[in-house]
């Protein structure tokens, strides 16, 4: 990781950017240069940093992995089990690099969709006003590294008043061992648009690698977006992710995040309600075991009046695994009539499992309705006894109750085939435990 923070090293690797610098791309070169400069001034976070005090990522300091290279040998049949029948548009990235042969774009005239290099010249003004404008990297080493290595990425622009009926599937596949990949996503929903986006991180084999991703979402007035994020990577991998969402007047953002994989994972989600009457619903589920560590940090920032936010996050932790949830809600001085609620519910399946949960409310307005709560506990013995009295074994009763606890979040995913995949994954893990 110290090598990654070396400026000369970064500049050398950034020469591999697939588009040659031109005057029209000076804004992009400037963005990457700014990120390089910020990388050189930052250090790997430690548990002495307040935002990382429950999460030890020191193993990353011993993994100076080189950036992944575009070496895709996959065929369509290799990923058939990962595809979703409802998704007509699918962008596939292998180790962070776009694979046109594995991707499917049915109607490119309905929206702007593809990988970043294909549009960086033709849509320069739009990209300049959005790319790198929401996920801040001044004090975020991993966001700075992602921006410094910005070579490829998924771009989706949904035009004004257009509804995309079928979900868009962004599939990020890890295949290489001991590399770092830098996935990037940008979703722009113009006024009155409606879209469902699935951001899916998977691995084809158990391997050790680093995924460092950044997703930025901008919704204009009255735009709607459902964002489903699935992290099911190798349990030997490291997954570091930043997502930032900007909501304009009366826009609506619904997020469901599922975290199953990785040895160590960290997901930062920041949602800013920048105008009146914006709404967001954020659901999350973490299901981990053995010695996994999964950390979720969220911030919902109410900047203007009449905003609404709802959040529910659940953790199911077994063996010696460790889950962290830090949820912050900020209500700014002018954000009167805000209505916000947050719930953190956590289930421990063993005596050595650990959960650290920290719901936070920072309220600077007086006419608001806000609430939050957190619970950490084990399965209800009375419920287990009830199921046993109906003929289930103790193990079957525990598995059923554990599955039901997680299925509440998964049931809200509107894509049937994906919901069934995840339900099966949760059922398999609860039964194996």
Secondary structure, 3 states (H helix, E strand, C coil): CCCCCCHHHHHHHHCCCCCCCCHHHHHHHHHHHHHHHHHCCCCCCCCCCHHHCCCCCHHHHHCCCEECCCCCCCCHHHCHHHCCCCCCEEEEEECCEECCCCCECCCCCCCEEEEHHHCCCCCHHHHHHHCCCCCCCCCCHHHHHHHHCCCCCEEEEECCCCECCCCEEEEEEECCCCEEECCEEEEEECCCCEEEEEEEEEECCCCCCEEEEEEEEEECCCCEEEEEEEEECCCCCEEEEEEEEEECCCCEEEEEEEECCCCEEEEEEEEEECCCCCEEEEEEEEEECCCCEEEEEEEEEECCCCCEEEEEEEEEECCCCEEEEEEEEEECCCCCCCEEEEEEEEEECCCCCEEEEEEEEEECCCCCEEEEEEEEECCCHHHHHHHHHCCCCHHHHHHHHHHHHHHHHHCCCCCHHHHHHHHHHHHHHHHHC
